[in-house]
Amino acid sequence: MSDSDSFIEEVTEEVRRDRLFALMRKWGWIPVLAVILIVAGAGYREYSIAQDRAAAQALGSSILAALEGDEPDARIAELAKVETDSPGGQAVVAMLMAAEQASAEDEAAASQTLSAIAANPDLPEIYRQIATFKSLLRSSETMGLDERRLQFEVLATPGSPLRLLAEEQLALLDVEGGDTEAALTRLQRLIADSEVTPGLRRRASQLIVALGGELAPA
């Protein structure tokens, strides 16, 4: 390589370095900012998780303290004092309140509490469905069989988290309506479902036997 070629190469390399340094001075803040944002985001996420965990623990402690009363009325009064900003927490406290109202033999108040949960559009759907299910279980004296069937059928639609529990109740409504064959068909389909829990399969199997049906071979 001649001296002139070597000189040109050195100058070219120097120009490249100068351009690189210029680019870094102009745009080098971007990767630095990205790193800062990533670190800040991770820190905020950890902080949020810690805050949520602390809030959940505080709510759990408040609920346990409220349920220590000897009488339903005392537990109801203490549950009314439990405070939470979480929609899910509010739903849980309200459902516990309904259970205590039922224990105090105040079915009207229990139904009203559950209906309020079911009708609250700000709550996650799962809580609304659970409240509806619990309300329907208590409605045998206030709601006709056909109306209860219609509402349980809504809960039994594919994709519903309470689908199989609603199917069990529909089988019981078949029995209540005197349609044993329909009940047995529904129960056989229920125990064959891939998502059925052991407890639900056991209850359905026992009901099949009680109704005079036969269990399919395992």
C-alpha positions as CSV (number, residue, x, y, z in Angstrom):
1,M,0.0,0.0,0.0
2,S,1.4,3.4,-1.0
3,D,1.8,6.3,1.5
4,S,-1.0,8.1,-0.3
5,D,-3.4,5.2,0.0
6,S,-2.6,4.8,3.6
7,F,-3.2,8.5,4.2
8,I,-6.5,8.4,2.4
9,E,-7.6,5.4,4.5
10,E,-6.7,7.2,7.7
11,V,-8.6,10.3,6.7
12,T,-11.6,8.2,5.7
13,E,-11.5,6.4,9.1
14,E,-11.2,9.7,10.9
15,V,-14.2,11.1,9.0
16,R,-16.2,8.0,9.9
17,R,-15.3,8.5,13.6
18,D,-16.3,12.2,13.4
19,R,-19.6,11.3,11.8
20,L,-20.2,8.6,14.5
21,F,-19.4,11.0,17.3
22,A,-21.7,13.6,15.7
23,L,-24.5,11.1,15.4
24,M,-24.0,10.1,19.1
25,R,-24.1,13.7,20.2
26,K,-27.2,14.3,18.2
27,W,-29.1,11.0,18.9
28,G,-27.3,9.4,21.7
29,W,-29.9,10.5,24.2
30,I,-32.5,8.1,22.7
31,P,-31.0,4.8,23.9
32,V,-30.2,6.5,27.3
33,L,-33.9,7.6,27.5
34,A,-35.0,4.1,26.5
35,V,-33.0,2.5,29.3
36,I,-34.4,5.1,31.8
37,L,-37.9,4.4,30.7
38,I,-37.4,0.6,30.9
39,V,-36.0,0.9,34.4
40,A,-38.7,3.3,35.5
41,G,-41.4,1.1,34.1
42,A,-40.1,-2.0,35.8
43,G,-39.8,0.0,39.1
44,Y,-43.4,1.3,38.8
45,R,-44.7,-2.2,38.0
46,E,-43.0,-3.6,41.1
47,Y,-44.4,-0.7,43.1
48,S,-47.9,-1.3,41.8
49,I,-47.7,-5.0,42.5
50,A,-46.6,-4.3,46.1
51,Q,-49.4,-1.8,46.5
52,D,-52.0,-4.2,45.2
53,R,-50.7,-7.0,47.4
54,A,-50.8,-4.7,50.5
55,A,-54.3,-3.6,49.6
56,A,-55.5,-7.2,49.2
57,Q,-53.9,-8.3,52.5
58,A,-55.5,-5.3,54.3
59,L,-58.9,-6.2,52.8
60,G,-58.5,-9.8,53.8
61,S,-57.6,-8.8,57.3
62,S,-60.6,-6.5,57.5
63,I,-63.0,-9.2,56.3
64,L,-61.7,-11.8,58.7
65,A,-62.0,-9.3,61.6
66,A,-65.6,-8.5,60.5
67,L,-66.6,-12.2,60.5
68,E,-65.4,-12.8,64.0
69,G,-68.7,-11.7,65.5
70,D,-70.9,-14.3,67.2
71,E,-74.1,-13.2,65.6
72,P,-75.1,-12.4,62.0
73,D,-76.2,-8.9,62.9
74,A,-72.9,-8.1,64.4
75,R,-71.0,-9.5,61.4
76,I,-73.3,-7.5,59.0
77,A,-72.5,-4.3,61.0
78,E,-68.8,-4.9,60.8
79,L,-68.9,-5.8,57.1
80,A,-70.6,-2.5,56.4
81,K,-67.6,-0.8,57.8
82,V,-65.1,-2.6,55.5
83,E,-63.7,-0.1,52.9
84,T,-62.1,-1.0,49.6
85,D,-61.5,0.8,46.3
86,S,-61.4,-2.4,44.3
87,P,-64.6,-3.3,42.4
88,G,-63.8,-6.9,43.0
89,G,-63.2,-6.4,46.7
90,Q,-66.5,-4.5,46.9
91,A,-68.3,-7.4,45.2
92,V,-66.8,-9.9,47.6
93,V,-67.7,-7.9,50.7
94,A,-71.3,-7.5,49.3
95,M,-71.7,-11.2,48.7
96,L,-70.5,-12.0,52.2
97,M,-73.0,-9.4,53.4
98,A,-75.7,-11.2,51.5
99,A,-74.7,-14.5,53.1
100,E,-74.9,-13.0,56.6
101,Q,-78.2,-11.4,55.8
102,A,-79.5,-14.8,54.8
103,S,-78.1,-16.3,58.1
104,A,-80.1,-13.6,59.9
105,E,-83.2,-14.9,58.0
106,D,-83.5,-11.6,56.1
107,E,-84.0,-13.1,52.7
108,A,-85.4,-9.9,51.3
109,A,-82.2,-8.0,52.2
110,A,-80.0,-10.8,50.9
111,S,-81.8,-10.9,47.5
112,Q,-81.6,-7.1,47.3
113,T,-77.8,-7.1,48.0
114,L,-77.2,-9.8,45.3
115,S,-79.4,-8.1,42.8
116,A,-77.5,-4.9,43.3
117,I,-74.2,-6.8,42.5
118,A,-75.7,-8.5,39.4
119,A,-77.0,-5.2,38.1
120,N,-73.8,-3.2,38.6
121,P,-72.1,-2.6,35.2
122,D,-68.9,-1.4,36.8
123,L,-68.2,-4.9,38.2
124,P,-66.3,-7.6,36.3
125,E,-68.7,-10.0,34.6
126,I,-67.7,-13.0,36.8
127,Y,-68.9,-11.3,40.0
128,R,-72.1,-10.3,38.4
129,Q,-72.7,-13.9,37.2
130,I,-71.9,-15.3,40.7
131,A,-74.4,-12.9,42.3
132,T,-77.0,-13.8,39.7
133,F,-76.4,-17.5,40.4
134,K,-76.6,-17.1,44.2
135,S,-79.8,-15.0,43.8
136,L,-81.4,-17.6,41.6
137,L,-80.6,-20.3,44.2
138,R,-82.7,-18.3,46.7
139,S,-85.6,-17.5,44.4
140,S,-87.6,-20.7,44.5
141,E,-90.3,-19.1,46.6
142,T,-90.4,-15.8,44.7
143,M,-89.8,-16.8,41.1
144,G,-91.6,-19.3,38.9
145,L,-89.9,-22.4,37.5
146,D,-90.0,-21.1,33.9
147,E,-88.4,-17.8,34.8
148,R,-85.7,-19.5,36.8
149,R,-85.0,-21.9,34.0
150,L,-84.6,-19.0,31.5
151,Q,-82.1,-17.3,33.7
152,F,-80.1,-20.4,34.4
153,E,-80.0,-21.1,30.7
154,V,-78.3,-17.7,30.2
155,L,-75.6,-18.8,32.7
156,A,-75.3,-22.2,31.0
157,T,-74.3,-20.7,27.6
158,P,-70.9,-21.9,26.2
159,G,-68.0,-19.9,27.5
160,S,-69.7,-19.0,30.7
161,P,-67.6,-19.7,33.8
162,L,-70.7,-21.0,35.6
163,R,-71.9,-23.1,32.7
164,L,-71.7,-26.5,34.4
165,L,-73.1,-25.3,37.7
166,A,-76.0,-23.8,35.8
167,E,-76.5,-27.1,34.0
168,E,-76.7,-28.9,37.3
169,Q,-79.4,-26.5,38.4
170,L,-81.3,-26.9,35.2
171,A,-81.3,-30.7,35.8
172,L,-82.8,-30.0,39.2
173,L,-85.5,-27.8,37.6
174,D,-86.3,-30.7,35.2
175,V,-86.8,-32.9,38.3
176,E,-88.9,-30.2,39.9
177,G,-91.0,-30.0,36.8
178,G,-91.5,-33.7,36.7
179,D,-89.4,-34.4,33.6
180,T,-87.1,-37.1,34.9
181,E,-85.9,-38.2,31.4
182,A,-84.8,-34.7,30.6
183,A,-83.0,-34.5,33.9
184,L,-81.2,-37.8,33.3
185,T,-80.1,-36.8,29.8
186,R,-78.7,-33.5,31.1
187,L,-76.9,-35.2,34.0
188,Q,-75.4,-37.8,31.7
189,R,-74.1,-35.1,29.4
190,L,-72.8,-33.2,32.4
191,I,-70.7,-36.0,33.9
192,A,-69.2,-36.6,30.4
193,D,-68.1,-33.0,30.0
194,S,-64.3,-32.7,29.9
195,E,-64.5,-29.6,32.2
196,V,-66.6,-31.1,35.0
197,T,-65.0,-31.0,38.4
198,P,-64.8,-34.2,40.6
199,G,-67.3,-32.8,43.1
200,L,-69.8,-31.9,40.4
201,R,-69.4,-35.2,38.7
202,R,-70.0,-37.0,42.1
203,R,-73.2,-35.0,42.8
204,A,-74.5,-35.6,39.3
205,S,-73.8,-39.3,39.5
206,Q,-75.6,-39.6,42.8
207,L,-78.6,-37.8,41.4
208,I,-78.6,-40.1,38.4
209,V,-78.7,-43.1,40.7
210,A,-81.4,-41.5,42.9
211,L,-83.6,-40.9,39.8
212,G,-83.3,-44.5,38.8
213,G,-80.9,-44.0,36.0
214,E,-77.7,-45.9,35.1
215,L,-74.2,-44.6,35.1
216,A,-72.3,-45.1,31.9
217,P,-69.2,-47.4,32.2
218,A,-66.1,-45.5,33.2
